[in-house]
Amino acid sequence: MKINKDDIKKRIIYRASYRGTKEMDVLISSFVASIINKLNYEELADLENFVNLSDEVLIKMNKNFSEEKKEKLNKIHKEFYNFKPL
């Protein structure tokens, strides 16, 4: 059974907004808001997996980012690394 895109979006937005620290809430929720309406069903599933990663994992991923590794990342990770919050 395929889940409705709107239901997935609601889950993603909720999880992005309630992460545990206010800083990550602001960062991840603004990132999600900037891309969520541009994604297809499969990319939404990738985004849902992304927002369910722990803050520690996201920070480690960001610290260990390099241009060589960029080619191996999915669209969501690439968008996150290129994201410039206000």
N, C-alpha and C positions, 0 to 999 in steps of 0.2 A: 504494500500500500504506500503510495506516494503522499507525503505530507504537503499540505498547502504552503506555498511560498510565504504568505503573510504570517503564518504561524512560526515558521523558521525565523523570519525577520524579527518578530516580537521576542522570541527566545534570545536571539543574538543581542538585540538592543538591551534587554534586561540584564544579561550577563555582563555586557560591556560596561554597564552603568554601576554595577554592584560587585566590585572586584575585591575590596578589602582595604585598599588605601585610596584616599581621595585623589592623589596624583595620577594613579593608574586609571581610576574611574574617568577622570577628565581626558587623559591621553587616549585610552582605548575607545571610549564612547565617541570622541570627536573623530577618530579614525574611522570607526564603523559608520558614523553618519555621513562621512564624505564618500563612501564607496558602496554602501549597501544597495542602493537603487540601481546600480550599474551592473550587478552580478546576475548570472544565470543560476539555475538550480544547483548545479555541481559546485560552482564557486561559492554559493551560499553555504553549502555543506563544509567546504574548506574554511570559510570564515567562522563557522560555528566551532569547528575544531580549534581554530586559532584562539578565539576568545575564551575557550575552556582551558587553555594552557595556564599554568600558574604564573604569577608575576615574576617569580625567580627565574623560570625558564625563559620568559620573554626578555628579561634583562640580560641573561647570559647569551641568548641568541643575538641580541643587539650588540653586545660587547664583542662577540666573536665574528661579527659580520666582516666579510671582505668581498671585493669585486669578483674574485675567482669563485667563491661559493655562490654568488648571486645567480649564476646560470642554472644551478641545481634546485633553486627554490620555486615554489608554486607562485601563482599570481598574487595571492594574498600577502605572502611574505615580502615579495618585491614591492608591492604597494605600501606596506608598512614601513619598509626601510626608506622609501622615497617620500613618505608623508612628512609634511612640515606643519605642525600645529600652530595655531594663531598665537 
